[in-house]
Amino acid sequence: MKTSLSQALQELRRKALQAALRNLNLHIFRSKATDKELLEYVADYLGVQPGVIRCWLRHEGVPREHVPDMLKLLNKHSVWSRHQIHPTRAIAANYLGGQL
């Protein structure tokens, strides 16, 4: 089955959030945090409930309105850019082989 652009975009954004959480676990908790601890830490920083972050992991990644704060958190420990945490349609098209 062929992946649509919107499906690829969702997948990339979910994977970006997973990578961001792994990065935070590594740099803040030395890879020793449980999923619960990590989600609580990020949720507290962003001012949302941990269950919201869990939903983002299953659906569309970090919503646009939370991207600036997520980048602030990530950039305290390593260098991240907007396109890494919230890939664009153009990035998803390239992921699919250049079809827009």
DRENDO-1510 file (C-alpha; in Angstrom, 1 decimal, always signed):
<recs>
REC; n; res; u; v; w
REC; 1; MET; +0.0; +0.0; +0.0 .
REC; 2; LYS; +1.3; +3.4; -0.9 .
REC; 3; THR; +1.8; +6.0; +1.9 .
REC; 4; SER; +0.0; +9.3; +1.4 .
REC; 5; LEU; +1.7; +12.6; +2.1 .
REC; 6; SER; -0.4; +13.2; +5.2 .
REC; 7; GLN; +0.4; +9.7; +6.5 .
REC; 8; ALA; +4.1; +10.3; +5.9 .
REC; 9; LEU; +3.9; +13.7; +7.7 .
REC; 10; GLN; +2.2; +12.1; +10.7 .
REC; 11; GLU; +4.8; +9.3; +10.8 .
REC; 12; LEU; +7.7; +11.8; +10.6 .
REC; 13; ARG; +6.3; +14.0; +13.4 .
REC; 14; ARG; +5.7; +11.0; +15.7 .
REC; 15; LYS; +9.2; +9.7; +15.1 .
REC; 16; ALA; +10.6; +13.2; +15.7 .
REC; 17; LEU; +8.8; +13.3; +19.1 .
REC; 18; GLN; +10.1; +9.9; +20.0 .
REC; 19; ALA; +13.7; +11.0; +19.1 .
REC; 20; ALA; +13.2; +14.2; +21.1 .
REC; 21; LEU; +12.1; +12.2; +24.2 .
REC; 22; ARG; +15.1; +9.8; +23.8 .
REC; 23; ASN; +17.4; +12.8; +23.6 .
REC; 24; LEU; +15.9; +14.3; +26.7 .
REC; 25; ASN; +16.2; +11.0; +28.6 .
REC; 26; LEU; +19.8; +10.7; +27.6 .
REC; 27; HIS; +20.8; +14.2; +28.5 .
REC; 28; ILE; +18.7; +14.9; +31.6 .
REC; 29; PHE; +18.2; +11.5; +33.1 .
REC; 30; ARG; +21.3; +9.7; +31.8 .
REC; 31; SER; +18.9; +7.2; +30.1 .
REC; 32; LYS; +17.5; +6.1; +33.4 .
REC; 33; ALA; +14.1; +7.7; +33.4 .
REC; 34; THR; +11.0; +5.6; +33.0 .
REC; 35; ASP; +8.5; +6.5; +30.3 .
REC; 36; LYS; +6.2; +8.0; +33.1 .
REC; 37; GLU; +9.0; +10.2; +34.5 .
REC; 38; LEU; +10.0; +11.4; +31.1 .
REC; 39; LEU; +6.4; +12.2; +30.1 .
REC; 40; GLU; +5.8; +14.0; +33.4 .
REC; 41; TYR; +9.0; +16.1; +33.0 .
REC; 42; VAL; +8.1; +17.2; +29.4 .
REC; 43; ALA; +4.4; +17.7; +30.2 .
REC; 44; ASP; +5.3; +19.9; +33.2 .
REC; 45; TYR; +7.6; +22.0; +31.1 .
REC; 46; LEU; +5.0; +22.4; +28.4 .
REC; 47; GLY; +2.1; +23.0; +30.8 .
REC; 48; VAL; +0.1; +20.0; +29.6 .
REC; 49; GLN; -0.9; +16.6; +31.1 .
REC; 50; PRO; +1.4; +13.6; +30.6 .
REC; 51; GLY; -1.5; +11.8; +28.8 .
REC; 52; VAL; -1.5; +14.6; +26.2 .
REC; 53; ILE; +2.2; +13.8; +25.3 .
REC; 54; ARG; +1.2; +10.1; +25.1 .
REC; 55; CYS; -1.5; +11.1; +22.6 .
REC; 56; TRP; +1.0; +13.1; +20.6 .
REC; 57; LEU; +3.2; +9.9; +20.3 .
REC; 58; ARG; +0.2; +8.0; +18.8 .
REC; 59; HIS; -1.2; +10.7; +16.5 .
REC; 60; GLU; +0.5; +13.7; +15.0 .
REC; 61; GLY; +3.6; +14.5; +17.1 .
REC; 62; VAL; +4.1; +17.9; +18.7 .
REC; 63; PRO; +1.3; +20.4; +17.7 .
REC; 64; ARG; +2.5; +23.6; +16.1 .
REC; 65; GLU; +1.5; +25.7; +19.2 .
REC; 66; HIS; +3.9; +23.7; +21.4 .
REC; 67; VAL; +6.8; +23.5; +19.0 .
REC; 68; PRO; +8.6; +26.8; +20.3 .
REC; 69; ASP; +8.5; +25.6; +23.9 .
REC; 70; MET; +9.6; +22.1; +23.0 .
REC; 71; LEU; +12.5; +23.5; +21.1 .
REC; 72; LYS; +13.5; +25.6; +24.1 .
REC; 73; LEU; +13.5; +22.5; +26.2 .
REC; 74; LEU; +15.5; +20.5; +23.7 .
REC; 75; ASN; +18.0; +23.2; +23.0 .
REC; 76; LYS; +19.0; +23.4; +26.7 .
REC; 77; HIS; +20.8; +20.1; +26.1 .
REC; 78; SER; +21.6; +19.8; +22.4 .
REC; 79; VAL; +20.9; +21.6; +19.1 .
REC; 80; TRP; +17.5; +21.1; +17.5 .
REC; 81; SER; +15.7; +23.0; +14.8 .
REC; 82; ARG; +12.0; +23.5; +14.0 .
REC; 83; HIS; +12.0; +21.2; +11.0 .
REC; 84; GLN; +13.3; +18.4; +13.1 .
REC; 85; ILE; +10.5; +18.4; +15.7 .
REC; 86; HIS; +7.8; +19.5; +13.3 .
REC; 87; PRO; +8.6; +18.4; +9.7 .
REC; 88; THR; +6.9; +20.2; +6.9 .
REC; 89; ARG; +4.9; +18.9; +4.0 .
REC; 90; ALA; +7.9; +19.4; +1.7 .
REC; 91; ILE; +10.1; +17.3; +4.0 .
REC; 92; ALA; +7.4; +14.6; +4.0 .
REC; 93; ALA; +7.3; +14.8; +0.2 .
REC; 94; ASN; +11.0; +14.3; +0.0 .
REC; 95; TYR; +10.7; +11.3; +2.4 .
REC; 96; LEU; +8.2; +9.8; -0.1 .
REC; 97; GLY; +10.6; +10.3; -3.0 .
REC; 98; GLY; +9.8; +13.9; -4.1 .
REC; 99; GLN; +6.1; +13.5; -4.8 .
REC; 100; LEU; +4.1; +16.5; -3.5 .
</recs>
